[in-house]
């Protein structure tokens, strides 16, 4: 097994993870959108450690998993580009469902070969583990397969108590607006509902995935430069107060296929 540092972008990964039918197709349905699971670790390097040490830990992880006969979940690393997030990076393990996450966690906990993997990672980075449920709002078919991605995340708290109907209205508005942007639209837009955290943490984390920084700039220009984009910004701002951060995303453990 080898480390894959440049593979499928995050939008492709999430689309596969949650078996997308698309949020728009569910707009008139009473069924909730399909959800995947993100097991996330907000991390910073320990003193004296760097990316070479992290790559060595990944190599060790893959070797131990191969010995144990356990296939690691696809994993992505976001490295901070701009923003005020305390973490230097976020590691995401991805699962198609809570059942898949539970089976993986139990298998690794029962394996003697995997017992030292977490310790090896935590000799390199200091991390806060988190869990979230991810759903798609919109996703393009022509994703930049084979390339790294540029990600903008919005960790948000609602101004009032979360209202499922209000979230649904907002997500339909986002889908409608982004669907009309053509090439300026993000590769994918997703919402993560935190399953862990404290009461003062975000109610929702929104993620826009782009091919690169220029792609994001085109999106930002259209969103802020059109009447319909301004309407969406007002709708979003009326509901949410968000902390925005930008990340360079790369796949560090490849998909099973």
Backbone bond lengths (Angstrom), bond angles and torsions (degrees), N, CA, C in turn:
res aa  C-N    CA-C-N  psi(-1)  N-CA   C-N-CA  omega(-1)  CA-C   N-CA-C  phi
1 X - - - 1.468 - - 1.518 109.21 -
2 X 1.313 116.34 144.42 1.460 120.68 -178.39 1.509 110.33 -127.84
3 X 1.313 115.56 157.09 1.458 121.25 175.86 1.520 109.03 -75.89
4 X 1.311 117.37 132.63 1.453 121.33 174.71 1.515 108.14 -107.96
5 X 1.323 116.70 114.84 1.457 120.25 -177.39 1.521 112.86 -98.82
6 X 1.317 118.32 -20.78 1.460 120.98 176.52 1.512 108.06 -132.33
7 X 1.346 114.89 101.14 1.452 118.85 -177.66 1.516 108.66 -139.22
8 X 1.331 116.57 -147.79 1.453 118.28 -173.43 1.522 111.58 -65.92
9 X 1.350 117.74 137.70 1.460 120.43 -177.13 1.516 111.67 -69.30
10 X 1.325 115.58 167.20 1.458 121.02 -173.03 1.513 112.37 -60.21
11 X 1.323 118.15 -37.81 1.463 119.28 -179.32 1.521 110.94 -61.42
12 X 1.325 117.87 -40.34 1.461 120.76 177.44 1.514 109.91 -64.83
13 X 1.322 116.22 -43.07 1.460 121.43 -179.66 1.521 111.04 -59.96
14 X 1.326 117.66 -49.84 1.454 120.58 -178.26 1.521 110.83 -65.96
15 X 1.321 116.48 -38.37 1.462 119.08 178.70 1.522 110.71 -60.08
16 X 1.321 117.05 -43.92 1.456 120.67 178.27 1.519 111.32 -68.48
17 X 1.322 116.11 -38.82 1.457 121.05 -176.43 1.520 112.11 -61.45
18 X 1.332 116.95 -42.22 1.454 118.76 -173.71 1.530 112.45 -104.32
19 X 1.341 118.23 13.31 1.463 122.55 175.53 1.525 110.94 48.43
20 X 1.321 115.79 62.25 1.457 121.73 -169.49 1.515 113.56 -58.71
21 X 1.302 115.91 133.14 1.450 121.49 160.40 1.520 109.03 -106.08
22 X 1.318 116.50 -7.97 1.456 120.97 178.95 1.509 111.29 92.77
23 X 1.329 116.66 136.06 1.465 120.27 -179.88 1.513 111.04 -65.02
24 X 1.343 116.74 -36.95 1.462 119.69 -178.46 1.513 112.27 -60.05
25 X 1.332 117.41 -37.11 1.457 120.66 179.99 1.510 111.76 -67.32
26 X 1.337 116.91 -19.08 1.462 120.90 -178.20 1.523 112.36 -100.11
27 X 1.330 116.40 1.74 1.458 119.67 -172.13 1.523 112.48 -58.96
28 X 1.347 116.47 -34.88 1.459 119.98 -178.42 1.528 112.09 -102.96
29 X 1.315 116.43 14.75 1.455 121.30 -177.34 1.511 110.38 -103.69
30 X 1.337 115.37 155.32 1.460 119.99 174.68 1.527 111.19 -89.87
31 X 1.337 116.67 -3.01 1.452 120.78 179.49 1.525 110.56 -83.31
32 X 1.333 118.00 139.77 1.463 120.09 176.77 1.524 110.35 -70.25
33 X 1.336 118.14 154.92 1.461 119.45 176.71 1.520 110.44 -65.10
34 X 1.347 117.61 153.04 1.469 119.61 178.60 1.513 110.22 -63.51
35 X 1.344 116.12 148.67 1.462 120.48 -176.73 1.517 110.34 -126.61
36 X 1.313 115.06 140.63 1.444 121.41 168.40 1.518 109.02 -109.40
37 X 1.318 116.35 -175.02 1.460 121.77 -178.17 1.524 109.28 -125.26
38 X 1.318 116.33 133.56 1.458 122.72 171.17 1.527 108.23 -112.87
39 X 1.323 115.93 118.53 1.463 122.16 170.37 1.524 105.68 -96.15
40 X 1.324 116.47 109.30 1.457 120.91 -169.80 1.524 111.62 -114.91
41 X 1.331 114.88 150.32 1.456 121.89 177.76 1.525 107.62 -132.84
42 X 1.333 116.03 114.43 1.464 120.94 177.02 1.521 107.51 -87.51
43 X 1.334 116.93 116.44 1.463 121.18 -165.17 1.525 112.64 -130.58
44 X 1.335 114.15 156.01 1.459 123.30 168.12 1.525 107.34 -138.39
45 X 1.329 116.26 150.04 1.463 120.23 -179.50 1.523 110.96 -68.66
46 X 1.321 115.26 141.87 1.453 120.52 170.41 1.530 108.87 -71.18
47 X 1.326 116.57 159.74 1.462 120.74 -179.98 1.523 110.54 -54.93
48 X 1.327 115.48 130.71 1.453 120.98 177.22 1.512 114.57 84.71
49 X 1.336 118.60 -3.07 1.457 121.61 -178.94 1.530 110.32 -104.66
50 X 1.336 116.02 154.38 1.456 120.24 -178.57 1.523 110.34 -150.31
51 X 1.318 116.35 -169.45 1.464 121.37 -174.68 1.529 111.71 -62.19
52 X 1.311 118.58 -34.80 1.462 119.75 177.21 1.534 111.16 -58.83
53 X 1.335 116.19 -40.14 1.466 119.99 178.38 1.526 111.04 -66.87
54 X 1.335 116.47 -37.49 1.463 119.81 178.12 1.522 110.50 -66.36
55 X 1.321 117.22 -43.15 1.462 120.00 177.83 1.526 111.31 -60.52
56 X 1.327 116.69 -37.70 1.462 120.41 177.22 1.528 110.74 -63.92
57 X 1.335 116.94 -39.23 1.463 120.89 177.76 1.527 110.82 -66.05
58 X 1.328 117.22 -37.05 1.463 120.44 177.33 1.526 110.08 -64.69
59 X 1.326 116.53 -44.27 1.470 120.83 176.59 1.538 110.28 -55.97
60 X 1.325 116.22 -45.21 1.460 120.85 -179.80 1.533 110.32 -63.17
61 X 1.320 116.46 -43.34 1.463 122.45 177.96 1.527 110.13 -55.45
62 X 1.323 117.07 -49.64 1.458 121.18 -176.54 1.532 111.91 -66.06
63 X 1.324 116.64 -38.02 1.466 119.78 178.21 1.521 110.96 -65.96
64 X 1.328 116.50 -43.24 1.467 119.58 179.58 1.524 111.10 -66.55
65 X 1.321 116.77 -38.94 1.460 120.20 178.73 1.527 110.63 -64.01
66 X 1.333 116.80 -39.43 1.457 120.26 178.61 1.529 110.73 -64.60
67 X 1.329 117.27 -41.38 1.464 120.99 177.05 1.533 110.82 -60.67
68 X 1.337 115.23 -39.30 1.463 120.32 -176.63 1.520 112.96 -80.60
69 X 1.325 116.82 -11.73 1.458 119.83 -175.31 1.510 112.56 71.22
70 X 1.328 116.25 29.12 1.466 122.34 -179.34 1.522 108.16 -112.27
71 X 1.310 117.24 128.03 1.460 121.00 178.32 1.528 109.51 -88.70
72 X 1.332 118.35 118.00 1.468 119.50 179.88 1.529 110.67 -66.29
73 X 1.320 117.86 149.67 1.459 119.48 176.44 1.521 110.23 -70.67
74 X 1.339 118.09 154.20 1.463 119.90 173.05 1.531 109.80 -54.93
75 X 1.329 115.94 138.93 1.468 120.08 -176.16 1.515 110.71 -134.40
76 X 1.325 115.47 143.28 1.456 123.14 179.26 1.526 109.91 -125.16
77 X 1.302 115.03 145.67 1.456 121.75 176.14 1.519 109.11 -116.61
78 X 1.348 114.96 122.50 1.461 120.36 171.65 1.523 107.96 -100.06
79 X 1.318 116.47 125.35 1.466 122.12 176.35 1.516 108.63 -107.65
80 X 1.331 117.16 129.96 1.460 120.85 -173.24 1.524 111.85 -61.78
81 X 1.315 115.37 130.04 1.460 123.55 177.88 1.526 109.91 -102.95
82 X 1.323 116.48 -51.63 1.466 123.15 175.98 1.515 108.28 -146.49
83 X 1.346 116.80 147.27 1.452 119.93 175.08 1.509 112.49 137.10
84 X 1.311 115.16 177.33 1.468 121.90 -175.07 1.524 112.48 -108.59
85 X 1.327 118.09 7.77 1.467 120.01 178.12 1.521 110.02 -57.25
86 X 1.339 116.28 137.33 1.458 119.66 179.74 1.529 111.51 -67.11
87 X 1.309 117.14 -32.06 1.460 121.06 -178.65 1.525 110.56 -73.82
88 X 1.330 116.47 142.77 1.456 121.56 173.60 1.519 111.14 -79.03
89 X 1.334 116.63 -26.14 1.458 121.07 -176.06 1.519 109.17 -154.52
90 X 1.333 115.12 161.68 1.458 121.64 172.63 1.516 108.00 -129.51
91 X 1.322 116.45 128.04 1.460 123.56 175.98 1.520 107.55 -99.69
92 X 1.341 116.60 128.84 1.462 121.25 178.09 1.524 110.30 -118.46
93 X 1.334 116.60 120.55 1.460 121.50 163.68 1.524 107.34 -92.92
94 X 1.329 117.58 140.11 1.460 120.42 -173.42 1.517 111.32 -120.41
95 X 1.338 115.42 141.78 1.464 121.92 -178.01 1.524 108.82 -138.54
96 X 1.328 115.89 149.55 1.454 119.43 -178.90 1.520 112.61 -75.86
97 X 1.347 117.66 -17.10 1.462 120.53 -176.59 1.524 109.66 -164.17
98 X 1.336 116.37 168.77 1.458 120.17 174.56 1.526 110.68 -65.78
99 X 1.337 117.05 -32.66 1.467 119.90 178.15 1.526 110.66 -63.33
100 X 1.330 116.96 -40.91 1.470 120.50 179.02 1.521 110.51 -66.30
101 X 1.327 116.87 -39.41 1.463 120.50 177.36 1.526 110.34 -63.11
102 X 1.322 116.95 -45.97 1.458 120.59 -179.20 1.520 112.55 -62.40
103 X 1.330 116.57 -42.01 1.463 120.25 -179.95 1.529 110.74 -64.56
104 X 1.338 116.65 -40.54 1.465 120.59 179.30 1.527 110.70 -65.63
105 X 1.328 116.26 -45.83 1.460 120.05 -178.60 1.530 111.23 -61.68
106 X 1.324 117.23 -42.85 1.464 120.60 -179.91 1.528 111.66 -67.21
107 X 1.335 116.79 -40.39 1.471 120.15 179.89 1.521 110.85 -64.23
108 X 1.329 117.23 -41.86 1.460 119.96 179.97 1.527 111.12 -69.14
109 X 1.343 117.13 -37.73 1.462 120.31 179.34 1.527 111.97 -65.68
110 X 1.334 117.26 -28.95 1.464 121.15 -178.16 1.525 112.88 -87.96
111 X 1.331 117.44 -3.60 1.460 121.06 -174.34 1.525 111.34 -98.96
112 X 1.334 117.01 125.32 1.462 119.86 176.60 1.519 111.52 -68.48
113 X 1.337 116.59 -31.06 1.466 119.65 179.47 1.521 111.94 -66.48
114 X 1.331 117.23 -30.82 1.464 121.05 -176.50 1.523 112.83 -89.26
115 X 1.333 117.29 -5.53 1.464 120.48 -172.70 1.524 112.70 -61.14
116 X 1.326 116.85 -31.95 1.462 120.25 -175.06 1.523 113.80 -94.33
117 X 1.336 117.42 -1.43 1.468 119.90 -174.44 1.522 111.49 -67.14
118 X 1.328 116.49 -48.72 1.468 119.54 179.99 1.522 110.57 -60.73
119 X 1.337 116.37 -42.13 1.467 120.44 178.47 1.527 110.78 -59.84
120 X 1.317 117.26 -38.09 1.462 120.91 179.53 1.523 110.46 -65.57
121 X 1.320 117.40 -44.91 1.470 120.06 177.62 1.528 110.87 -61.45
122 X 1.336 115.80 -44.76 1.458 119.13 -175.45 1.522 112.98 -75.52
123 X 1.329 117.60 -2.61 1.463 120.00 168.58 1.525 111.35 -83.16
124 X 1.338 115.68 -7.85 1.468 121.67 -177.93 1.526 111.22 -112.16
125 X 1.326 117.03 -39.98 1.459 121.83 -173.71 1.529 110.33 -131.65
126 X 1.327 114.37 152.38 1.464 122.15 172.55 1.520 106.85 -104.23
127 X 1.328 118.08 121.62 1.462 121.39 -169.46 1.523 112.32 -131.30
128 X 1.325 114.76 150.07 1.457 122.60 169.02 1.521 107.70 -109.87
129 X 1.345 118.88 115.78 1.469 120.75 -178.72 1.525 111.28 -80.45
130 X 1.337 115.39 143.49 1.457 121.80 -179.34 1.522 108.83 -142.43
131 X 1.334 116.14 163.86 1.451 121.75 178.06 1.522 108.14 -137.53
132 X 1.334 116.67 139.00 1.453 120.51 179.67 1.519 111.71 -147.06
133 X 1.334 115.51 157.03 1.462 122.82 176.45 1.528 108.10 -104.22
134 X 1.331 116.50 127.13 1.464 120.69 -173.63 1.522 110.79 -113.02
135 X 1.343 115.73 136.57 1.460 123.03 176.43 1.519 108.82 -131.42
136 X 1.317 116.11 153.74 1.468 121.31 179.27 1.522 110.73 -88.46
137 X 1.316 115.74 142.02 1.463 121.81 169.29 1.525 109.66 -102.28
138 X 1.334 116.16 -46.08 1.461 120.55 173.14 1.516 108.73 -153.76
139 X 1.330 115.95 152.85 1.458 121.00 -179.37 1.518 109.70 -154.34
140 X 1.327 116.22 130.54 1.451 120.85 178.26 1.514 110.67 -80.86
141 X 1.306 115.95 152.91 1.464 121.01 176.58 1.527 111.48 -79.11
142 X 1.340 117.03 -34.19 1.470 121.14 -174.79 1.527 110.55 -91.61
143 X 1.342 116.29 61.31 1.460 120.84 178.42 1.513 110.53 -71.55
144 X 1.349 116.23 157.01 1.463 120.96 -177.45 1.529 109.97 -82.80
145 X 1.328 115.37 68.87 1.457 121.54 -177.20 1.521 110.61 -58.20
146 X 1.327 116.07 133.20 1.450 120.58 178.11 1.503 114.55 94.06
147 X 1.319 117.89 0.20 1.463 120.66 -176.84 1.523 110.36 -119.96
148 X 1.338 115.62 160.60 1.456 120.48 171.64 1.528 108.87 -72.47
149 X 1.320 116.11 171.83 1.457 120.63 -176.50 1.524 111.12 -130.01
150 X 1.322 114.69 162.48 1.460 122.86 172.91 1.519 106.66 -115.58
151 X 1.327 117.15 125.57 1.462 122.51 -171.42 1.520 110.09 -119.43
152 X 1.328 115.86 135.81 1.461 121.69 171.51 1.521 107.12 -116.33
153 X 1.331 116.32 123.39 1.467 120.99 -178.89 1.521 109.82 -113.28
154 X 1.332 115.12 146.17 1.459 122.61 -179.94 1.533 107.59 -128.29
155 X 1.318 117.45 104.18 1.461 121.84 177.55 1.533 107.32 -88.18
156 X 1.318 116.77 112.81 1.466 121.23 -165.41 1.528 113.06 -121.25
157 X 1.324 113.78 147.25 1.457 121.85 167.06 1.516 108.01 -119.88
158 X 1.345 115.17 138.08 1.450 119.55 176.99 1.525 109.86 -73.16
159 X 1.331 115.40 148.88 1.463 119.98 178.12 1.533 111.49 -68.06
160 X 1.333 116.10 -27.42 1.453 121.76 178.00 1.525 108.45 -127.27
161 X 1.328 116.98 -179.12 1.461 120.67 178.55 1.528 109.74 -57.68
162 X 1.340 117.88 136.53 1.468 120.41 -178.28 1.519 112.04 -55.54
163 X 1.322 116.01 135.24 1.457 122.92 -178.63 1.533 108.01 -123.51
164 X 1.338 118.63 113.61 1.468 120.16 -176.82 1.527 113.38 -55.81
165 X 1.344 117.56 -39.22 1.458 119.75 -179.64 1.524 110.88 -65.68
166 X 1.334 116.08 -39.49 1.461 119.75 178.98 1.523 110.82 -66.12
167 X 1.330 116.72 -38.64 1.464 119.83 175.75 1.527 110.02 -62.09
168 X 1.318 116.85 -43.28 1.462 120.17 179.65 1.516 112.16 -60.82
169 X 1.351 116.73 -43.84 1.462 120.50 177.63 1.524 111.21 -61.15
170 X 1.332 116.59 -43.84 1.453 120.52 -180.00 1.523 111.06 -63.38
171 X 1.318 117.75 -43.72 1.458 120.63 -177.73 1.524 111.83 -67.08
172 X 1.337 117.09 -35.70 1.464 119.17 174.77 1.525 110.87 -66.05
173 X 1.335 116.39 -38.52 1.456 120.63 177.89 1.534 110.08 -63.47
174 X 1.329 117.11 -44.38 1.468 121.02 177.56 1.524 110.15 -60.06
175 X 1.331 116.40 -47.51 1.461 120.33 -178.68 1.525 111.26 -60.59
176 X 1.325 116.81 -44.34 1.467 121.00 -179.44 1.529 111.05 -61.94
177 X 1.334 116.51 -44.34 1.460 120.18 -177.36 1.526 111.46 -68.57
178 X 1.322 116.66 -47.30 1.459 119.31 -176.06 1.518 111.90 -69.67
179 X 1.325 116.98 -30.27 1.467 120.07 179.33 1.520 111.92 -65.08
180 X 1.337 117.18 -23.12 1.457 120.93 -179.90 1.511 114.94 -93.95
181 X 1.328 117.85 5.22 1.464 121.38 -175.79 1.522 114.16 -90.27
182 X 1.315 117.38 -7.49 1.468 121.25 -178.43 1.520 110.50 54.08
183 X 1.345 118.31 -125.61 1.456 121.87 -173.90 1.509 115.28 -66.91
184 X 1.325 117.90 -18.11 1.457 120.48 -179.61 1.525 112.73 -83.50
185 X 1.311 117.58 -13.22 1.467 120.81 -178.71 1.516 110.52 -68.15
186 X 1.338 117.90 146.48 1.464 119.64 174.54 1.525 111.56 -57.45
187 X 1.327 115.54 153.82 1.459 120.52 173.47 1.525 110.53 -58.21
188 X 1.321 115.77 -37.99 1.456 121.14 176.90 1.509 110.31 -158.83
189 X 1.318 116.22 150.28 1.458 122.67 176.54 1.526 107.94 -129.41
190 X 1.329 116.24 127.81 1.459 121.47 -173.21 1.523 109.69 -134.72
191 X 1.315 115.65 156.97 1.454 121.16 174.98 1.527 107.99 -124.77
192 X 1.317 115.41 133.56 1.460 122.40 179.40 1.523 108.14 -110.71
193 X 1.322 116.59 123.32 1.464 122.10 175.56 1.522 107.47 -95.99
194 X 1.342 118.79 113.47 1.466 119.55 -178.20 1.530 111.40 -61.50
195 X 1.333 115.59 132.77 1.463 121.42 174.42 1.519 111.02 -98.17
196 X 1.328 116.94 -15.08 1.458 122.72 176.14 1.510 108.53 -130.59
197 X 1.334 116.32 163.79 1.460 120.78 179.75 1.508 110.81 132.59
198 X 1.336 114.97 -179.85 1.456 119.66 -179.34 1.519 110.17 -105.95
199 X 1.342 118.04 166.90 1.463 120.67 -175.30 1.520 114.42 -61.19
200 X 1.328 117.57 -21.81 1.463 119.75 -179.82 1.520 112.65 -89.67
201 X 1.343 117.24 -0.17 1.457 121.21 -178.89 1.518 111.64 -79.66
202 X 1.339 117.36 -178.21 1.460 121.09 -177.75 1.515 112.77 -67.83
203 X 1.350 115.86 146.08 1.458 121.56 171.38 1.521 110.84 -78.66
204 X 1.331 115.74 -29.03 1.462 121.07 -176.90 1.525 108.86 -155.80
205 X 1.319 115.61 148.52 1.464 121.42 173.88 1.521 107.05 -121.21
206 X 1.330 116.77 119.29 1.459 122.11 177.73 1.518 109.11 -96.36
207 X 1.330 115.75 143.90 1.457 121.69 -176.93 1.526 108.94 -132.03
208 X 1.331 116.68 122.99 1.454 122.29 169.80 1.524 108.49 -108.03
209 X 1.328 116.75 130.84 1.461 122.21 -178.87 1.525 109.07 -111.46
210 X 1.332 116.34 132.00 1.460 122.64 -178.13 1.525 109.89 -127.14
211 X 1.326 115.66 162.25 1.454 119.90 177.01 1.528 111.29 -68.67
212 X 1.329 116.42 -38.56 1.461 121.94 -177.57 1.519 108.29 -164.88
213 X 1.333 117.09 -176.55 1.461 121.36 -176.81 1.527 111.00 -66.77
214 X 1.330 117.43 -37.06 1.469 120.29 178.80 1.522 111.46 -63.22
215 X 1.326 116.88 -37.07 1.459 121.09 176.48 1.530 110.02 -61.95
216 X 1.332 116.68 -44.51 1.466 119.62 176.50 1.530 111.04 -60.79
217 X 1.333 117.26 -42.05 1.464 120.87 -178.30 1.526 111.35 -61.72
218 X 1.337 117.21 -39.31 1.462 120.68 177.32 1.525 110.86 -64.08
219 X 1.327 116.19 -42.00 1.464 121.06 176.72 1.528 110.89 -61.81
220 X 1.330 116.70 -48.44 1.458 120.88 -178.45 1.525 111.20 -60.39
221 X 1.328 116.60 -39.64 1.460 120.95 179.97 1.522 110.97 -64.14
222 X 1.343 116.83 -43.17 1.460 119.43 -179.29 1.524 111.17 -71.63
223 X 1.328 117.30 -39.83 1.464 120.11 -179.21 1.527 110.96 -62.08
224 X 1.330 116.28 -42.72 1.462 120.36 -177.34 1.521 113.19 -86.07
225 X 1.341 117.47 -14.44 1.456 120.03 -174.11 1.504 115.10 -104.95
226 X 1.327 118.17 5.56 1.458 120.80 179.10 1.526 109.85 -123.37
227 X 1.329 115.32 154.42 1.467 120.02 -179.71 1.525 110.84 -64.29
228 X 1.339 116.05 -41.74 1.462 118.68 -179.08 1.530 111.09 -67.52
229 X 1.336 116.05 -35.95 1.456 119.24 176.38 1.516 111.85 -65.17
230 X 1.307 116.92 -40.47 1.460 120.97 177.35 1.529 111.16 -63.84
231 X 1.325 116.55 -37.34 1.468 119.61 177.38 1.530 110.65 -62.66
232 X 1.318 116.37 -41.93 1.463 119.33 178.40 1.520 110.88 -64.70
233 X 1.326 117.67 -41.73 1.458 120.82 178.44 1.528 111.16 -61.17
234 X 1.322 116.97 -39.40 1.469 119.78 178.17 1.527 110.95 -67.20
235 X 1.337 116.33 -40.70 1.461 120.42 178.15 1.528 110.18 -61.68
236 X 1.333 116.15 -46.56 1.458 120.91 -179.53 1.526 110.53 -63.66
237 X 1.342 116.25 -45.97 1.462 120.51 -178.51 1.513 113.38 -65.80
238 X 1.333 117.32 -29.01 1.460 120.60 178.36 1.525 111.35 -69.02
239 X 1.330 116.72 -25.15 1.461 120.87 -178.91 1.520 113.38 -98.53
240 X 1.344 116.91 -33.88 1.462 121.06 -163.76 1.523 113.01 -126.44
241 X 1.311 114.45 149.47 1.463 122.80 165.97 1.527 106.14 -123.63
242 X 1.336 116.83 120.14 1.468 119.89 -166.42 1.528 112.62 -126.91
243 X 1.325 115.30 149.43 1.466 123.35 168.60 1.518 107.64 -100.58
244 X 1.335 116.84 123.14 1.462 121.90 -174.31 1.515 110.78 -105.04
245 X 1.329 115.77 133.47 1.463 121.70 176.03 1.517 109.44 -137.54
246 X 1.335 115.74 154.19 1.463 122.70 -179.66 1.523 109.10 -118.85
247 X 1.353 115.05 142.41 1.458 120.69 -173.19 1.521 110.83 -139.66
248 X 1.323 115.76 146.20 1.463 122.06 166.75 1.517 107.04 -91.76
249 X 1.331 117.46 124.43 1.459 122.04 -174.85 1.522 111.02 -109.91
250 X 1.330 115.97 136.54 1.462 121.78 175.72 1.517 109.13 -144.07
251 X 1.318 116.00 148.94 1.459 120.48 177.88 1.525 108.69 -85.66
252 X 1.332 116.43 125.68 1.450 120.62 -176.54 1.523 113.24 -108.69
253 X 1.328 117.50 -19.01 1.458 121.77 169.54 1.521 106.93 -130.48
254 X 1.321 115.89 123.99 1.447 120.87 -168.26 1.514 112.44 -74.64
255 X 1.350 115.08 161.88 1.449 121.31 175.66 1.522 110.47 -65.75
256 X 1.312 116.14 155.64 1.462 121.28 -176.92 1.526 112.12 -60.67
257 X 1.342 117.35 -32.05 1.452 119.43 -178.06 1.519 111.02 -88.03
